[in-house]
């Protein structure tokens, strides 16, 4: 059998075990080139390495091997079609990984910026770059955990459906416009050119900030007026801080207040 490779020789060429080759044979996706009728020894041709490579590619791409059998059964040029689809799947994975990397880098930058002010006590000034938020107007007390959780989940699902990339941090915000006060839940999202009624951009500015713990039943409006005074034209962002240790039964936040801005009328 000098023109063939034994099953062990064939397996060693790609670092797979013999049981894997027997499994591929059972699935019908990689049959031995020759089986000795007397001793049932299995032999493979070197040309079959390309098929084995595609099988290993399928495993790497999480493509079910049963799908590979369908390629082989339906298309005489199945290797080309399989590789083309593998290329598309790989490109999609790369895009998702690049997006995940962008989200991680953005959140790390937020955390690094927060750490610069971690020792601050009382009101302090902080310049914050422009940010994009996906928001949902919220009615009623934040102590209503059921409502809070439902709206948060619905907003997150909406962001995913519309292709907005949510990042840390999240929280809630208030818009003071004359006698009108509106409150919102938000997720911060990566900068986007997409237009959506739920997306708002808050410009870069110098914010008055305060780090504090908020209990669910805090009177947030009264708290803001007590610590930051009264304003008829203000945005107050209550952003959860990224901490190494979870805080239970309370929300440790940085309150970020900037005067001279309100949420656009079209959003309220």
N, C-alpha and C positions, 0 to 999 in steps of 0.2 A: 504494500500500500504506500509506495514511495511518493505517489502524487497527492496523497492526502495527509491531513494532520489528525492525530488521535484527539479524542475529546479533551484530554488533559492538556495537550500541547495547544489546542485551539483556545481553551479557556485561559491559559497563562498569557497569551498574546494581548488580552485586554483586561487581565486581572479579575476575571469573574470566576465563580466556582462552578463545578460540574453540575451541581443541582440546579443552578440557574439555567444552564443550557438544556437540561432535561425538561425544565418548566417551559422554556420557550418552544421546545419541540412539542410538548403537550398542547400548547396554545395554537400550534400550527404556523408560527411566524418565523421559525428558524429550524428547518429540518436537516438532519445530517445528509451530507452528499452521498454517503454509502453506509449501510449497516450490514455487517458480516452475518450472513444467514445462519452460520454455525454457532458462533459465540456471542452474537448480538452486539459486538463492539461497534462503536459509532465513530465515523470519520467525517472530517469536514474539509472542504476546499478552501484555499486561501482567499478566493474571490468572495467567500461568504462573510469575510470580516466587515465589508461595507454594510451588510444587513445587521450584523451584531452592533456596529457603531450606531446605526439608526435606532436600534432597540435601546441602547444605553442613552441616546439622546432623548428618546421618548420618556424614559424614566426620569431623566434630569429635568425635563419640562413638565413633569406630572401629567403626561398624556397616557391614558389607560392603554395597556398593550392590546386589549381587545379591539381598540380603534385602529391599531396598526394592521391587524388581520383584515379589517374592512378595506384599508388602503390596498393591501396586496390582492384582495379578491376582486376589487372593482376597477383597478387601473393598471394597465400594462406598464405605465411609467410611474409606478407608485413611489419609487424612491425620490424622484424629482418633486412630485406633489407633496410628499411628506416633508422634504427639506424646505420647500416654500412655506408650508404651514408652520414648520418649526421656526423659520425665520420670523414670521409674523408674530408668533407667540413670544419669542425671545424679545423682539422689539417692544411689545406691549409690557413685558416684565421690566425691561429697562426703563420705560417711561414711568411705570409705577414706582420703581426704586428711586428714580431721580426726583419724583414728586415727594416721596417719603423723606429723601435726604433734604429737600428744601424745607419741609415741615420741621424736621429735627433741627436744622441749622437755625431756623427762625425762632423756635422755642428756646434753643440754647442761648441765642442772643438776648431774648427777653429775660431769661433767668440771669444772665450775666449783668444786664442793666439793672435788674432788681437788686442784685447783690451789692451794687455800688451804694445803695441807699438803705441797706439792711440794718444799719446802726442808727438811722435817723429817728429822732423823737419829736413828737409834735408836728406842726405844719412845716413842710419844706418845699422848695421849688425844684422842679424837674422838667427838663426839655424832652418832649416825646415826639418822635417822628409821626408822620401821617399814617393812619391805620384804616383798615377795612373791617367792617363788622357786618355779620348777617344777624338781623334782629327780628324780634317779634314783640309787639306791644303786649304788656302784661297788666291785667286788672286784678285788683285784690291784693291781700297780704302775701308776702313771700313765705310766711309761716305755713301756708297751705301746701304741704309737701307733695300731696297727690297732684295738685294742679301744676305746681312748679316742675315736678318730674315729667308730667305728660307733655307740657309745652316745650320743655327742654329737649325731650326725645323727638317730638315732631319737628322742631327747628333743625336739629342735627340731621334727621332723615331728609328733610327738604334740601339742606346744604349738599348732602351726598348725592341726591337725585339730580340736582342742578349742576353738579360738577365743581362746587366751591370747596376749597381745601381748608378745613377747619384746623386751627392750631391752638395751642395754649398761649395765653390764658383765655378764660371765659368769665362770665359774670352778668351783671345787670347795670343799666344806666338810667339816668334821669335827664329829661329835657325840660328846662324852665323857660317858658316863653310868655312873659307877662304874668297873668294870673293862671295860665294853663301849665300844669305839670303832668308830663307823660312819663311812664316808666316802661322799660324794655328788658327782655332777656337778650343776651347776645353770645355769639361765638366769634372770636376773631378769626379772620380768614387771610390766606395769602393774598397779596395785591392782585387785582383782577381788572380786566377791561370789560368783563361781562356786565350787562345791564340787568338789574333785577330790583323790583320794588322793595325787597327786604334787605338789600345791600346799601350801606351808607359808608361814606368816607369821612373820617374826622381828620381835619388838617393838623399839620405839625404846629406845636405851640408850647408855651411855657405854662406848665400846670402847677397848681397848688396841690400838694399831696399829703396824705396822712395814712399811716399803717395802723390798723385796728382790727379787733375781732368783732364780728357782727353776729349776734344771736338771731335766729329766724324771726323772732317777734319784735325786733328793733323797729322803732318808728324812724325810718330812714330819712324822711323829709325833715323831721324835726332835728335829727342828728346833723344833717348837712347844714341847716340854717344855724345851728348852735356853733358849729366849728368853723364854717366858712362864710357865715353871714348870709344876708338875703340878696338875691340877684334876680332880675327879671329876664336875664338873657344869659343862660348858662347850660353847660353840659357837665354832668357829674358821672364818672365811670367808676363803678365799684368792681375792681378786677381781682380775682382770686390770685394769691401769690403762690408761686411754685416753691414748695418747701420740701425738705428731705424727710420730714415726718408728717404724717397725716394728722389733721386736727379734727377730732370728733365733736359733734354737738355744737359746733361753731364754725364760722367762716372767717379765716384770717385773710384780710384784704388790704389792698392799697386803694384808697379813694383818690381819684384823679379829677380835679375840678379845673375847668377853663371857662372864663367868662367871655362873652361876645359872640357865642355860637349857640345855635339851637338845631335840633333835628329838622330837616326840610319839611315843609307843610305837606308835601306829597307823600311823605312816609308816615305821617301821623293820622 
